[in-house]
Amino acid sequence: MERAVDIIVEELKQKPVEEQAVEIVERKGIGHPDSIADGIAEEYSRRLSEEYIKRFGVILHHNVDKVLVVGGQANPKFGGGEILHPIYILISGRATTEVRTKEGTELIPIGRLAIEAAKEWITKNFRFLDPDRHVVIDYRIGKGSVDLVGLFDLGRNKVPLANDTSVGVGFAPLTETERLVYETERLLNSREFKKRLPEVGEDVKVMGVRARDKIKLTVAAAIISSLTPNASHYLRVKEEIREAVKDLACRITEKEVEVYVNTADKPEKNLFYLTVSGTSAEHGDDGMTGRGNRVNGLITPNRPMSLEAAAGKNPVSHVGKLYNILAFRMANAIAGLDDVREAYVKVLSQIGKPIDKPLVVSVQVVPVREGIKTNTKEEIRSIVQEMLSKVTQITQEVVQCKVSVF
């Protein structure tokens, strides 16, 4: 007998985040060491998926969500500088390394794919970090668990079976502070901004705090030393960053916004956030998959969050990836209903069960007015059911880079 999905809808009796006295939001940009780990893990998973499809017409079991970035050493200085000791990147996890066919055993070049994925990701996302000169890339990939591989194989010709018991968490809509933090990093790392101010490196971290009606943004932006001839030039770049963010803020919120840039600088001691390559990973700052942004690109202590490292998990059966993407999509659709102020969604899997039949889906809503209408609850259940029926479509979207997980 097919199991019915237990969808529980309830009213959440709490202040909307916008009305809470304090809100804290963070985003780590593409060049942050944690984002480097996420990016390489996800690119490697995508490359493996493409290789499996090309060879066998199906994505085979893999989870390569354990990437470690060990900071190197550098000597940046105004107008120049050099990398003294390379960044070390270790790609770890499990993958299907060989496949038995009618013709015999076919080996998969998982090592070559790991190195290629890492180098291509770095080349695509950095202007001054050379993957051949500035980075040492290593890998330790083991075979997938026999039990998990077996579960995956059982679901090849039908809805895949969850290869973990895990929870995906999502919420919507974003607050003004969340939007501002997200868009600030996206602005500073946009191609347009880099053309205008190429001195700004890719390692941009934004921390936002709203205390009552005042927002303070602290921006840490790595500055490229070779493009910055002296301290006065550096300080002008900082001011241009501040003004650009202030201008962005005016388009997102009417609240008072203060912007601080590279607050650890001490000009009197000749201490500045200069980098040769554009990332703090060049000089001792380490990173790891799953320590950065959640699937929606933010770190939000005021909201429920999953601890799953979505990047690098296989996009077919690993609910640690699929359900986090799905939960945010559900929350966004539910938040679009007229009498819903905020929506929070948790989707819990059970290992070995079809991914379109989670153990439970919890939907909590903060209504516009007290009390959730009966027809609203039914609309919510319909949204959940419809999206569950399409959960397998997420796989191709991930492989085709149509969805981000950090």
PyMOL commands that set and color helices and strands:
alter all, ss='L'
color gray80, all
select helices_A, chain A and resi 17-19+33-56+110-125+146-154+176-188+191-196+225-227+231-252+267-269+280-283+319-335+374-389+393-399
alter helices_A, ss='H'
color red, helices_A
select strands_A, chain A and resi 7-11+22-28+62-70+73-77+80-85+87-95+98-101+104-107+135-143+167-172+200-211+214-224+256-261+274-275+287-288+340-348+360-367
alter strands_A, ss='S'
color yellow, strands_A
deselect
rebuild
show_as cartoon
